[in-house]
C-alpha cells in the first residue's frame, strides 16, 4: 500500500507522520503495524 503524508514537527525534536485511520486499518497488525518509509529516495 502506498500513500502520501506530511511530516509533522511537534516541539524541537519530535517528528511524526500522521497516517489516516483507513490506511492503518488496511495495513492490519493493530494500531502500530510495521511500515517502511521512503523519503527522497532513502528508505
Secondary structure, DSSP 8 states (H G I E B T S, - for coil): ------EEEETTTEEEE---HHHHHHH-STTS------BTTB-
